[in-house]
Amino acid sequence: MNIARHWRERTTRYRLEGQRHRRTGEVRFPAQPPTLDEDPNDWEPYQLSGRGEIYSFSVIRQAPSGYESLGLYPVALVRLEEGPLVTAQLTDCDEADLAIGMPVEMVTRRLMDTGEDGVLVYGYKFRPCVQ
């Protein structure tokens, strides 16, 4: 776990903050540094709503190294209301209830415990919208 990188990415992880182009209104996530031909002032921080719908999904049946404790878990491409596609784990739902087009909302959940250094890493996941 790179603590400095984690600290730099906190607005993305905890607040779902992207960027909006000042002239065109284009929204991108995650925030990116300007390219060589861009004016750094063209992009401004932009708080995404955290609402969207499932664009595609799958269930991870064989967890990667370090995540074995999760067992089976669903992941999705979520099309946010503002336009960007976000890859995220789904939570608070059953596999049988998932459907493309299902409305979802962002929630903050614990992603991992790094162990000896005691850092608990939190980040965004998505769940079906609660009315």
N, C-alpha and C positions, 0 to 999 in steps of 0.2 A: 504494500500500500504506500503510495507516494502521497504523504500528507500535504505537501505544497500544492501538488496538482489537484488534490481533493478540495483544498481551500479555494483555489482559483475557480473551480467549477461549481461552487456552492450555489450561485444564483440559478444555474441551469438545473442542478439536481433538486433544489428545494422549492424554487419559485416558478419553474418552467419559463424562464426568461429567454427570449430570443431577440431578434432585431427586426426593425421595420425600416425600409428605405424611405427617406424623407420626401422624395419626389414621386416615386412610383407607387408607394404603399405596399410593395412586396414584403412579405414576412418570411423570415428564415429561422430555422432552429436546427441545431444549437447556434448560438452567436459565433461568428467567424471573424478573424482579422481581415482587414481590407486587402484586396489584391493590389498588385503594383500599379494598375491603371485606375484605381478607385480613390476618391477623396475620402479619407477616414471619417469626415463629418457627414457623409451621405447616409450612414446607418445610425439609428438611435436604438437604445435598449427598448424592448417592448415586452410587456407582461402578457403572456398568452392566457387565454381563458381557462385552459385545462379541460375543455369540453370537446368532444368529437364523436366519431363513430368507428366501429371496427371495419377496417378496409380488407383485412385478411388475418387469419389466425392459424395457430398450430399448437399442439401440445408436446412439450418436451418430455419424453419418456425415459431418456437416459441422460441424467444431469451431468454437466461437465465437471471436471475435477474442482473440488472446493465447494460444490453446490449439491452434493449427494443428499444432504439432509432435506432438501426441498421435495424430493420424490418427483411425482408428476406435477407439472405446472404449465399453464397456458401462457403463450406469448402472442402478441398481435402487432400488426401495423395499424396504427390509429391515425385516421385523417382528422386533424384538428380543425375546428371551426374556421380558423384563420388560414388554413390551407396546407401547412407542412404535414408530412407523414412522419410519425414518431414510432420507433420500435420500443415496446415496453412489455413488461410482465403484466398479466391480468391477475386480479385478486378479488376475493369475496364473491366468487362465482363458481358454478359447476360446469364442467366441460360440456355436458349435454344441453345447457342453456345458451351457449355461445352461438352467435349468428352474425354473418356479415351484415353490416348496416346497423347493428345494435348500438344505441347511444351509450357512451361511457364518459366518465369523469376522472380527472387526476386525483390521486390521494398520495400522501407521503407515508412511506413505510420503510422499515429497516431492511436494508439490502444484505448487509453482512456484518460480522464481528471480526475484526482483523486479528484477534487473538492476543498475543503477548503485549502488544503496545496499547491495548485497551481502546482502540478507536472503533466506535460504532458508526457504520456508514449508512446513512439514510438517503432515499431518493424517491423518484416518482414511480408509481405504478398506476394502472387504470382499473376501475371497477364499473360494473353496470350503474347507470345513473340512479340515484336514490331520489324519489319524488317527494 
